[in-house]
Structure formats: structure tokens, C-alpha cells
Amino acid sequence: MAQVETQQTAGRAAALAWTALVTSALIQIVALGPVLYTPGILAVYWVKAWGVSRGTILLGSVLCLQFAGILSIFVGRMLASKIREYLLIAAGALFAALTFAAFALATSVWHVLLAYCLLGSVAKALAGPLVGQALAVRLFRKPGVPLSIVTLGMKGSAAFAPVIVALLLEHYSLKAALGLTALLVLACAPLAVLLVRPGSKLPDVAEEGWPPAGAAEALNVSTLKILRDPTFFGLFLMCIAVIGLSGAVYLNLPLYVVELGGKPSDAALIFSGATILSALFTPLVGWASDRVDLRILMVLPLLFVATAVTLLSLFPTLPFVIAAIPFVSFANAVFLPCYPVCLNARFGQALFPRAMGLGQPFFYGANLVALVAGILRDHLPSYAATFQALSVLLAIGVVGYGLIARTVRTRAV
């Protein structure tokens, strides 16, 4: 009887854990996707309405990520101190809804920039993948597949949010479409309160000795010790190449497609199709990250993003753009789940939220490459020339990979 009760308790705990994890991923799609992955589409309308440059519009999105990265340091400490995850996600959904409400009321580009910086950044920090990744590492002994579910949420937000917003813009006015998006996002807040409630039940019924000791000491580890770690720094350099170049492609894709004679909705469909295709590959990456040498997996994102940049630089036609985008999606499908797996392998479960939080400013700082791409396009004759100039960043990624390959198989602290 006791054994049956233990199995039932374990089953309920596992169900709670998976429900919380999947819900956090779904909220990323519905709440954060419109904030993060629609600036390129909205820029087409705002550039026409206000006569501003592409770089100015993209500046808001990039600044949103930078402020979110800084705020994530504090979110990481809150997660390490055991604050309830559902509170963070619900608050993030609320701020995401306020962001789109502010967009709907905006009458100048400065209102948009303020909304991104003051509201969108808080939404990204509170309801972003950091919380889901912390859940995956805390609740599962082998976090590879759970971390890939979080990545699917990130990729789902990139796949579906642009299409939803683009379709709303085709059927409604700009203000009406933005207002409807705000209402849709707001519904995620009560969903988080109801379903993201795993508590600490699953570790109680897991294998003996799990979770590892040291949660209390994690708050006292020197920040400088984490920042100076070779794996941590190597991941930052790889972010510049993989995340930076990917972000430049994602945010500038609608403008690139329009430059080649297409429509913003065409860009959304290209982007979404490639993202859905690569999403099918993501759980396999999560499974492999628990079983395959990370040094093998981490070389793949560099190869994929290099292929994409080559196609976009040398073959500026719509067919080659369509061929390039899947490589960008596959680069992220490998890198995004492997990034937290590397940090967890290096720093351990107790210190993971802090290491992940400290990494967010550098992770999202790499998206400054998207801003650079927009500025370069304003001064260069085409997007093909822009991506040729940005291809030098691949060398930085190679250096970062070298640091990771030397240290990721050892524990830092």
C-alpha cells in the first residue's frame, strides 16, 4: 500500500511539473511572442506613418532586450531564493499586455520606444525563458528534454506571433489589431496563476541525493567568480555570433523581403514555416544534450548560422532567402537548449538560476547586432551588403567555442 501511494504521489508530482513547464512555454508563445518577434512587421507601418528610419524602430526592440537582460539578474536571484515562479510569469504577462496597449495609444515613435523600454523589458524579464529553464533544472534530474520544451516555447513565439499579428493587421486597423493583441496577452496572467504550481513536490520523490545540496550557499557565491568562468565567457562570445546574427536576420527579415519585392506577411510565413520545421528537431537536441558530448553539439549552431549568412549575403533573391531562414532556425534549435545545459553542467543546479540570470544581459546584448544591421542598411546599398559586413562576427563565435570545448566537462564551483 505504501509503495502504491508513493507511486501515485510521484505521478501527481510529475504531472504538476510537466503542466507547469508546458504552460510556461505556451505563455511565452502568446504573451512574449508579440513583444519580441513583431517589431519588424510593425516597423513597416510605423516607418510609413511617422517617416522614421528602420534603425529607430528596431532600436526599441533591441533596448527592450538589453533592459530585460539587466533585470534578469535580479530575477535569477529571486529564483535562487525560491520565489514562486507563477508570480513572475503572471506579472510578466500583465506587463506584456500593457506594452501592446501602449502601442495602440502611441502617436509618435518615442511612445513606442518608451513602451518597449519600460514595459516590454519587464515582461521579457519576468515571463521569459529564464523562469521555465529554472523550472526544468529544478524539477528534472535530466533537464535536456524539459529545457527543449522551453526552447519550443521560444520558437513557437517566433513562429506564431508574427503570423497572428500580421493577419490582424490585414483585417483591422493598426490600433484595433494592437488592442486585440493586448487582450489576448492579458488572458495569460490568470492561466499562469492556475497552472504553474509545481511547488517542490517532484524533487521529494526523485532519486536519493537529488536535488544536490548547496541551494543556500548559491546566493553567497561571488558574482565575479561566475563572470570570469571560461565556459560563461565562451557562451557569451558564441551568443554574439549565433544569437546576434540570428536576431539580425529575424528582425530585418520583413524589411529585406519588402526590399526584394515581397510583402510583410510573406516574411511572416517564411519565418514561421522555418521555425515550425526546426521545432520538430528541438526535442531531439534536448534528448541528445543529456547523452552526447556537448562539444559536438555546440559546433552545429556555428555551421548553421554561417550557411545562412552566406546565402543572404551572396544570393539576394527571395528563393535563397527562403532557403537561408531554416538554417537560422536550426542554429537556434540547437543553441538555445544547449546554452542552459552547458551552464547547468558547469555550475550545478543550485547555482544555475544565478548563472543564467547573470548571462541574460550578455545573451540579449548580442541582439545589438540587429540594431547594427538596421543602421548599416541605412548606409549600405542593400541587405546583402549588410550581411556581408556582419559575417566577420562568425570568428568571435569560433573563439567562444574554443573556450567552451576546453572547460564544459568540468564543474566550476
N, C-alpha and C positions, 0 to 999 in steps of 0.2 A: 504494500500500500504506500509506504513512504517513497519507494522508487517511482511509482506511478505519479504521485504528487510532485516529485522533483521533476519528472519529465514534463508534466503539464505546466509547471512553473517556468521551466526552460522554454517551452513552446510559446507561452504568453509573452515572455521577455523578448524572445526573438521576433515575434510578431510586432510588438511595440517598437523594437529597434528598427526593423525594416520599414514600418509605417512612417516613423519619424524621418528616416533617411529619404524615402521616396517623396514624402510631402515637401521636404526642404528642397528637393530637386525640382519638383513641379512649381513651387513658388518662385524659384529662380527663372523659370520659363515665363510665367505670367507677369510677375512683378518687376523683375530686374531686366528682362529681355528688352522691353520697350525703352528703358532708360539707357541701356548700354549699346544697343545694336540698331537704333533707328536714326542717329544723328546724320548719317549720310543721306538718308531718304528725306528727312525734314530739311536738310540743308538746301536741297533743290528748291523747295518752296520759299524758304527764308531768304535765300540769295536773290530770288526774283522779287520778293515783296519789299525787301529793305535795301537791296543793292550793295550788300556787303560781300567780302571775299569768302572763298571756300575756307581758307585758313582760320578766319574769325569764327565761323560756325563750329569748326572742328575743335577750336580752342576750348570751347565749353565742355565738350565731351572729354577731352584729354585732362583738363583741370579737375573735372569730376573724379576721374580715376586717381589723380595724384592726391587729392584731399582724402579720398576713400582709403588709399594706401596708408596715409598717416594715421587716420582714425582707426584703422585695423590693428595698429599696435596696441591700442587700449582695449579693443575687442578681444585680442588674443590674451591679454592679461585677465580680462573678465572671464573668459572661457577657462583659463588655467585655475581661476579661483572658484570654479564650479557654479557660475551664474546659469540660470535655466535658459536653454537655447531658444525655446519657443518665444520668450520675451523679446529676444533680439530680432528674431525673424519677423514677428508681428509688427514691431516698431519699424523695421526696415520697409515692410510692405506699405505702411502708412506714409512714410516719407516718399516712397516711390509714387504713390497716388498724388501726393501734394506736388511733386515735381511736374507731373503732366497737367495738373490743374493750373499751375503757374505758366506752363507753356501755352495753354489755351487762352490765358488772360494777357499774355505778353504783347506789347505794342512796339518793342524795339529789340535789337539784338542783345542789348545789355540786360534786359529782363531775362532772356534765355540763359545768358552766361551766369547770372546770379542764381537762377533756379538750378542749373547744373552743379554749381559750386556749393551752395548752401543746403540744398535738399537732396539732389541726386547722389552726392558723395556720401551723405549719411545713410541713405537707403542702401547703397552698394556695400558700405562697411558692415552694416547690421544684418542684412539678409543675404549677403554674398556667399560664395562657396566656402569661405573660411569656416563658417559655423557647421556646414554639412561635412566638411573634411574633418573637423574636430570630433563630430559625432561618429564618423566612420572609424577613426583611430581609437576613440574611447570605447566603442561598443563591440568591436570585432577584432579577434586575435589576428586574423589575416585580412588586413584592410584593403587589399588590392582591388577586389571586385566592388566592395562598397564605395571606395574612392572613385571607381569608374562610373558608378551611378551618379555621384555628384558631378562628375565631368559631363555625363549625359544631360544633366540639368543645364549646365553651362552651354553645351552645344545645342540643346533644344531651344534655349532662349535665343541663340543666334539664328536658328533655323526658322522658328515660327513667328517670333516677334516682328521681324521686318515685313513678313507677308501679311500678318494681321493688320499692322498699321498701314501698309501700302494699300490694302483693299479698303480699309475705312476711308483713306484719303481719296480713293477713286469714287466713292459713293456719297461722301459727306464733305462739307466744308472743312477747312483746316481746323477751326476752333471746335466744331462738333466732333470731329474724329479724335482730337486730343482729349476732349471732355469724356467721351465714351471710354477711351483707354484708361483714364484716371479711375472711373467707376469700376472697370474690370479689375484693375490692380488692387483697389481698396478691398475687394472681396477676399483677398489672400490673408488679411490680418486675422480675422476670426478662424480661418482654416488652420493657421499656424497654432493658435491657442488650443484648438481642439485635438490636433493630430500629432504635433511634435512634442510628445510627452513620454520619452522612454525612461526618464529618470536614470537610475544606476542599476537597473534590475539585471540586465544581461551579464555584466561582469561578475555578479554574485553567483551565477550558475555556470560560469565558464571553467576552464581548466584550473587546476590548483596553481597558485602563484600568479594568476592573472586577475586584474591588471598589475603591472610591476609597481613596486614601491617607489616613492620619491615625488609624489604629487605636491606635497607641502614644500619640499625643497626647490621645486621648479621655479617658484616665484623669486627665489633668492639667487639664482644663477646669474652671473654677470652678463649684462646685455652685450658688452664689448666682446666677451668670450664667444658669443654666438655670431656676432658680426664678423669676427676675424677668422671664423672657421673656413677652411678651403672649399668644402662642399657648398656651404652657404654662398660664398663669393662666386664659385663656379656656376651655380644655378642662376645668379644674377646676370652674369655675362651671357649665359645661354638665353635668358629671357630677352636680352637686347636683340639677339638675332631672331629667335623663334617668335616670341610674343610681339616684339617690336615690329618686325616685318609683317607678321600676320595681321596685327592691328592696322598697319598702314594699308594693307590690301582691303581689309574688311570695311574700314571707314571711308575709303576713297573709291570703292568699287562702283557705287551708283554714279558718281561723277565721271569715272573712267568709262562706264558703259554709255552714258549720255554723250561723252566726247566721241565715242565710236559710232554714234547714231542710234543707240538703243533708248529705252525708257527706264525710269527708276524702278518700275515694277519688274522689268526684265532682270535687273540686278538682284532684286529680292528673290526671284525664283531661282536664278543661278546659284546664289549664295545658299538658299535653303536646301536645294536639291543636293548640293555637295556636302552640306553639313549632315543631312539625314543619312547619306551614303556612308560617311565616315563614322557616324554614330553607331552603326551596326558593328564596327570594328572595335569600338571603345571597351566593351566588356572583356573582349579577348585580351586587350592590353592590360586591363586590371588583373585578370587571371594570371597572365604571364609575369606581371611585376612581382608576384609572390613566389615565382618559381624560376625565372630566368635572370641571369646576371644583368643588373641594371645598366652596366656599362655597354651592353649590346643594345638594349632598348633606347638608351639616350642618344645614340648616334643617328637614329632614324629621323627624328624631327629636323635635324640639320640638313639631311639629304632631301627631305620632302620640301622644306621651305626654299632651299637652293634651286630645286627644279621649278617651283612656282615662279620665283623671281626671274629666272632665266626666260621662261615663256612670256611673262608680262613685259619684260624689257626688250626682247628681240623680235617678238611677233605681235605687234599691236593690232590685232583683229579680234572680233567677237568670238570666233571659234577657238582661238588659242586662249582667250580669257576664260572661256567656259572650261577648257582643258586644265588651266592652271589652278582654278579655285579648289578642286578636290585635293590637290597636293597640300594647299594651305590647311584645309580641314583635317587631313590625315596627320599633318605635323602637330596640330593641336590635340588630336585624338590620342597621340602617344605622349606628348609632353605634359599635358595637364594632369593626368593621373600619376605619371611617374615623378613629377615635381614633389608632391607631398609624400610619396613613397620614399623618395631619396631623403627628405628631411626626417621622416619617421625612422628610417634605418640608421641615420646618423645621430639623431638626438634622443630618440626614445619617446614613448607615449606621453609621459608626464610633462616633458619639455616641448612636445610638438606644438601645442597651441601658441606658445610664446615665439618659437622659431618661425612658425608660419605667419604669425601676426607681424613680426619684425620684417619678414620678407615681403610683405604686401607693398610697402612704398617702393621697393626696388622692382617688384613684379609689375606693378602698374606704371611705375616710372618709365618702363620700357615702351609704354604706349605713347610717349612723347615722340617716338618715331613717326606716328600717324600725323601729328601736328607738323613735324618737319616735312613730311611728304606733301601736305597741303600747301605749306609755304613754298617749297621747291616748285610745285606745279604752277604756282602763280608767277614764277620767274623762269621756268623752263618751257620749251615749246610743246611738250606732250607728257602724258603719264608714263610712256615708255622710257623717255629720258629720265624721268623722276626715279623710276625703279632701278635703272642702271646706276644712278648715283648712290642709291641706298644699298646696293648689293655688297658694298665694302663691309657692311656690318656682319656679314657671314664669318669673317675672320675672327671677330670678337667671340662669336659662338664657339668656334673651334678651340680657342684658348680656354673658355669656360668648361668645355667638355673634358679637356685635359686635366683640369683641377678635380673635377668630379670623378673621373676614372681612377685617380690616384687614391682617393680617400673615402668613397661612399661605402665601401665594405667594412669600414671600421666605425666604432662608436666614439662620438666626440666627448661626451661627458658621462 
